[in-house]
């Protein structure tokens, strides 16, 4: 009997405040979608770090004609000679360095031009670059990328070497931008969550005010505090759960059709998260929606529904 009464009260409250309930659903949906997007972006960053950090190389760039300047003392004699290249190869295969290196390859100037044209195929400058403008390089795969400084100290002062670059530093810049985007998404999500809390509180307050006569009668007949407050709390929870489910479905659709269906096809060499991985966020969003509605409802009822 009590359960039927509570369900009836919930249904009546949802019908009477339909427009406000829809507003709660929408604002919860938008706010939790931003929360899910931030979580999805962090998952993508973590996956890309695990994928690319295993592939990063240390690039030892050799001197070319354009690098002969006072700022490049190792290139003062001109472009790297065959003897200097052999000396670098000997250093890479020496016991002092080899223990930190899994493998290395030599990229000639024609190879560098080929890779440049592949990477910048849509750039207007691609046809103006020639092979002699690009430096040859040794691409070194490290046992532990954290040991980059050892390679840098060994080769940066070696004749014929213009510069030593840790590709991981370039990736860190990319990941820092992605982390900043994730923080922006979290900030927007926080603002939207505040809006959701205020809207849920307003909805519950209006609902309690419109049924003040009913609650007054329930007090007189001895209804408990939980029985009186529960329908109001569940109204907010139901609306928030619907919004959370919609948000979960939205981020799954983005992962399935945009990330997997488009980005993964366009950039086959990049590790993207899958739609199944994104589903891990769904329970968290639903729980967050329940807590959001439940806590804001209880706090509102303590002030506006004295029992």
C-alpha positions in Angstrom: 0.0 0.0 0.0 2.8 2.4 1.0 4.8 1.5 -2.2 1.8 2.1 -4.4 1.2 5.4 -2.7 4.8 6.5 -3.2 4.7 5.5 -6.9 1.4 7.3 -7.3 2.9 10.5 -5.8 6.0 10.2 -8.1 3.8 9.8 -11.2 1.6 12.7 -10.2 4.6 15.0 -9.4 6.2 14.1 -12.8 3.0 15.0 -14.6 2.4 18.2 -12.8 5.9 19.5 -13.3 6.6 18.0 -16.7 8.3 21.1 -18.2 10.6 21.4 -15.2 11.3 17.7 -15.3 12.3 18.0 -18.9 14.5 20.9 -18.0 16.3 18.8 -15.4 16.7 15.9 -17.9 18.2 18.3 -20.5 20.6 20.2 -18.1 21.7 16.9 -16.5 22.2 15.4 -20.0 24.4 18.4 -21.1 26.4 18.6 -17.9 27.1 14.8 -17.8 28.0 14.8 -21.5 30.7 17.3 -20.8 31.9 15.1 -17.8 31.9 12.1 -20.1 33.8 13.9 -22.8 36.4 15.0 -20.3 36.7 11.4 -19.1 36.9 10.1 -22.7 39.6 12.6 -23.6 41.7 11.5 -20.6 41.3 7.8 -21.7 42.4 8.8 -25.2 45.5 10.7 -23.8 46.4 7.7 -21.6 46.0 5.3 -24.5 48.1 7.5 -26.9 50.8 7.8 -24.3 51.1 4.1 -23.9 51.1 3.6 -27.7 53.5 6.4 -28.7 55.9 6.3 -25.8 56.8 2.8 -26.9 57.6 4.1 -30.4 59.4 7.4 -29.6 62.9 7.7 -30.9 65.8 10.0 -30.3 66.8 11.7 -33.6 70.4 12.5 -34.1 70.4 15.1 -36.9 73.5 15.5 -39.0 75.0 18.7 -40.3 74.0 20.1 -43.8 75.1 23.1 -45.8 72.6 25.4 -44.1 73.7 24.4 -40.5 77.3 25.8 -40.9 77.2 28.8 -38.4 78.9 29.9 -35.2 75.9 28.6 -33.2 76.6 25.1 -34.5 80.3 24.5 -33.6 80.1 20.8 -34.5 79.1 21.8 -38.0 81.8 24.4 -38.5 83.6 22.1 -41.0 80.5 21.8 -43.2 78.1 19.0 -43.9 78.7 15.6 -42.1 81.3 13.5 -43.9 81.2 9.7 -44.4 83.9 9.4 -41.8 81.9 11.3 -39.2 78.8 9.1 -40.0 80.9 6.0 -39.5 82.2 7.4 -36.2 78.6 7.9 -35.0 77.7 4.4 -36.0 80.7 3.1 -34.0 79.5 5.1 -31.0 75.9 3.7 -31.3 77.4 0.1 -31.4 79.8 0.8 -28.5 79.2 -1.1 -25.2 78.7 2.3 -23.4 75.8 3.2 -25.6 74.4 -0.1 -26.9 73.1 -1.1 -23.5 70.6 1.8 -23.7 69.6 1.2 -27.3 67.3 -1.4 -28.7 67.9 -0.5 -32.4 68.9 2.3 -34.7 68.3 3.2 -38.3 69.9 5.7 -40.7 67.6 8.1 -42.6 69.3 9.6 -45.6 68.3 13.0 -47.1 66.2 11.4 -49.9 64.4 9.3 -47.3 63.9 12.5 -45.2 62.4 14.2 -48.2 60.1 11.3 -48.9 58.8 11.3 -45.3 58.4 15.1 -45.4 56.2 14.8 -48.5 54.1 12.1 -46.8 53.6 14.2 -43.7 52.9 17.5 -45.4 51.2 16.3 -48.5 48.5 19.0 -48.3 50.9 21.8 -47.5 51.7 24.5 -50.1 55.4 24.4 -49.2 55.9 20.7 -50.0 57.0 21.3 -53.6 59.5 24.0 -52.6 61.6 21.7 -50.3 64.5 19.8 -51.7 66.5 16.8 -50.3 69.6 18.9 -49.6 67.7 21.2 -47.3 66.7 18.3 -45.0 69.3 16.8 -42.7 70.1 13.1 -42.7 69.6 11.5 -39.3 70.1 8.5 -37.1 66.8 7.3 -35.5 67.6 5.6 -32.2 65.1 3.4 -30.3 65.7 3.5 -26.6 65.4 0.7 -24.1 64.1 3.3 -21.6 63.0 6.7 -23.2 63.8 8.4 -19.8 67.5 7.8 -20.6 67.4 10.3 -23.4 70.0 12.5 -21.7 72.7 9.9 -22.1 72.3 9.9 -25.9 72.2 13.7 -25.9 75.4 14.0 -23.9 77.2 11.4 -26.0 76.3 12.9 -29.5 75.5 16.6 -29.0 79.3 17.5 -29.1 80.2 14.9 -31.7 81.5 16.4 -35.0 79.0 16.1 -37.8 76.0 16.3 -35.4 73.9 19.4 -35.6 71.3 18.6 -32.9 69.8 15.7 -30.8 66.1 15.8 -30.4 64.0 13.7 -28.1 60.7 13.0 -29.9 59.0 12.5 -26.5 59.3 16.2 -25.9 57.2 16.9 -29.0 54.6 14.4 -27.8 54.5 16.1 -24.4 53.5 19.4 -26.1 50.7 17.6 -27.9 49.5 15.9 -24.7 49.7 19.2 -22.7 47.4 20.7 -25.3 45.0 17.8 -25.0 45.2 18.0 -21.2 44.3 21.7 -21.4 41.3 20.8 -23.5 40.3 18.2 -21.0 40.5 20.8 -18.2 38.3 23.2 -20.2 35.8 20.4 -20.6 35.9 19.7 -16.9 35.4 23.4 -16.1 32.4 23.6 -18.4 31.1 20.4 -16.9 31.5 21.9 -13.4 29.5 25.0 -14.4 26.8 22.8 -15.9 26.6 20.6 -12.8 26.1 23.7 -10.7 23.2 24.7 -13.0 21.8 21.2 -12.8 21.9 21.3 -9.0 20.2 24.7 -8.9 17.5 23.6 -11.4 16.8 20.3 -9.5 16.6 22.2 -6.3 14.1 24.7 -7.9 12.0 21.9 -9.3 11.8 20.0 -6.0 11.0 23.3 -4.2 8.1 24.1 -6.6 6.9 20.5 -6.4 6.9 20.7 -2.6 5.1 24.0 -2.6 2.4 22.9 -5.0 1.7 19.8 -2.8 2.0 21.6 0.6 -1.6 20.8 1.4 -1.1 17.1 0.8 2.0 17.0 2.8 0.3 18.8 5.7 -2.5 16.2 5.7 0.2 13.4 5.7 1.8 14.9 8.7 -1.5 15.0 10.6 -2.2 11.3 9.9 1.3 10.4 11.1 3.2 9.7 7.9 6.9 9.3 8.5 9.5 11.8 7.3 10.9 9.2 4.7 7.4 8.5 3.2 6.8 12.3 2.8 10.2 13.2 1.3 10.8 10.1 -0.8 8.5 10.9 -3.7 10.2 14.3 -4.2 13.7 12.8 -4.0 12.8 10.1 -6.5 11.3 12.6 -9.0 14.7 14.3 -9.2 16.6 11.1 -9.3 14.5 9.7 -12.1 15.0 12.8 -14.2 18.7 12.8 -13.5 19.1 9.1 -14.4 17.3 9.7 -17.7 19.8 12.6 -18.4 22.7 10.4 -17.4 21.6 7.5 -19.7 21.2 10.0 -22.6 24.7 11.4 -21.9 26.2 7.8 -21.8 24.5 7.1 -25.1 25.9 10.3 -26.6 29.5 9.6 -25.7 29.1 6.0 -27.0 27.8 7.3 -30.3 30.7 9.7 -30.5 33.2 7.0 -29.8 31.6 4.5 -32.2 30.9 6.7 -35.2 33.3 9.6 -34.9 36.4 8.1 -33.2 36.2 4.5 -34.5 34.2 5.2 -37.7 36.1 8.3 -38.9 39.3 9.2 -37.0 40.6 5.6 -36.8 40.0 5.2 -40.5 41.8 8.5 -41.4 44.7 8.0 -39.0 45.5 4.3 -39.0 48.8 4.7 -37.3 47.2 6.2 -34.1 45.8 4.2 -31.2 42.3 5.4 -30.5 39.9 4.3 -27.8 37.1 1.9 -28.7 33.3 2.3 -28.0 33.5 -0.6 -25.6 36.1 1.2 -23.5 33.9 4.3 -23.3 31.0 2.2 -21.8 33.1 2.0 -18.6 32.1 5.7 -18.1 28.4 4.9 -18.2 27.9 3.5 -14.7 30.0 6.4 -13.3 27.8 9.0 -15.1 24.6 7.3 -13.8 25.9 7.2 -10.2 26.9 10.8 -10.5 23.5 11.7 -11.8 21.8 9.9 -8.8 24.1 11.6 -6.3 23.5 15.0 -8.0 19.8 14.7 -7.8 19.6 12.9 -4.5 21.8 15.3 -2.5 20.3 18.5 -4.0 16.8 17.2 -3.4 17.5 16.3 0.2 19.1 19.6 1.0 16.2 21.5 -0.6 13.6 19.4 1.3 15.3 20.1 4.6 14.7 23.8 4.1 11.4 23.9 2.2 9.6 20.8 3.5 9.6 20.8 7.3 8.6 17.4 8.5 
